[in-house]
Amino acid sequence: RFACPSPEASGECSVVELTWPHLIVLRGMHHNLSARAMLRMGEGDMDGAWRDCQTMFRLANHIESQSLIDWLMKVAAYDRALTTTSALVEVETNAKRVKEIEAFVAILPPIVDARQIINDFERLMYLSAVVDLSRGRFGIGALTGRTATVSRALDWNQILRRGNEAFDALDQALEGNRQQQADNLMNWEAEFVIRPEEIGFIGKATRNATLTGRTRTVSDILIATMMPASLSAADAKMNIAIQLHQFRLRARLNAYRCEHGQFPESLTALGADPALLRDPVNETSYAYERTENGFFLYSLGANGQDEQGCNKRRKLYRGVEASKAESLLSEPELVQLEKQLAVSRTEWDERHVEALADGDDIAVRSPIFAPAPKDGSEAPE
């Protein structure tokens, strides 16, 4: 129930006590608001749906980003709010409301960089745990999940210094673009991290004959155990920034659709600020095309390469989950997919499509709902 360290394990309070009951409540509220907004859209109550979406954004803004877990919850809350509001602008027919929604999202306060949180709060959490270990408030097994202790003497001051050095180096490693961060973090891990599963954890610590050797081994194992997933946090920040940016474009495109009855041939027809038409990750123009049944817009991702809107980590082919490809892709796209797979669409399955989802592009498209079957039966969820 506690993150690290657990005050219950020692009977005394640590410097850092992490409890997040309020976040669990907020998560439940977000789920419920999203479901109610979707229900209201289905019933034609667009005013009520928009009020629920606004509440979701405002609740997300109330999450204070003190720890990395707070921060990640805030990112997840924004993601759900954007997903729900994307559905609203998709079904809305009133251009004025769509423009109002886009203006609301445009002035949302930016999400802070996780780098500062890692450097401050996560560092403090590590140092607090080391102090508690040195005082015997709990054993190393409480951190590693292993029922063992290091019986021989350790230089705890050196472990504190080593941890500070690791956090200083981690802060520097998070500079630059996504690829630079990935390269820097590989070098950082080579310098500071020993994985417990790669060595005999306690055996390695006790086999070292010298105090310095034992201390260095335990220090690096603790760093590996307690350091945050920094690259994942950097990715989350980049992705939510792109999502906010792309949502505004989605809203502009749908406002145009409400006014003109179809999506534009190009993004320049929107008459938007040129900055809105450029990918915030690599400062290139967004890839955009009007499809037979909507539009397709994507960022070239951190690597800056055009991978046709595919994303390997999310298993998305041209911005669509493999299971929904046949219902959401336009007919020309389906024909192209058949050519790539060299398999008839009556014979392919999700694995065939996922095999083509190789890239790091970040895409949005319309429609985001499968169309209702012509026989009048309900559309698949």
ABEGO torsion letter per residue (X at the ends): XBBOBBAAAAGBBBABBBBBAAAAAAAAAAAAAAAAAAAAAAAGBAAAAAAAAAAAAAAAAABBBABAAAAAAAAAAAAAAAAAAAAAAAABABAAAAAAAAAAAAABBBBBBAAAAAAAAAAAAAAAAAAAAAAGABBAAAAAGBBBBBABBBBAAAAAAAAAAAAAAAAAAABEBAAAAAAAAAAAAAAABBBAAABBAAAAAAABABAAAAAAAAAAAAAAAABBBAAAAAAAAAAAAAAAAAAAAAAAAAAAAAAAGBBBABAAAAGBBAAAABBAAAGBBBBBBBBAAEBBBBBAEAAGBBAGGBBAAAGBBGGBBAAAAAAABBAAAAAAAAAAAGBBAAABBAAAAAAABBEABBBBBOBABBBBBAAGBBBBX
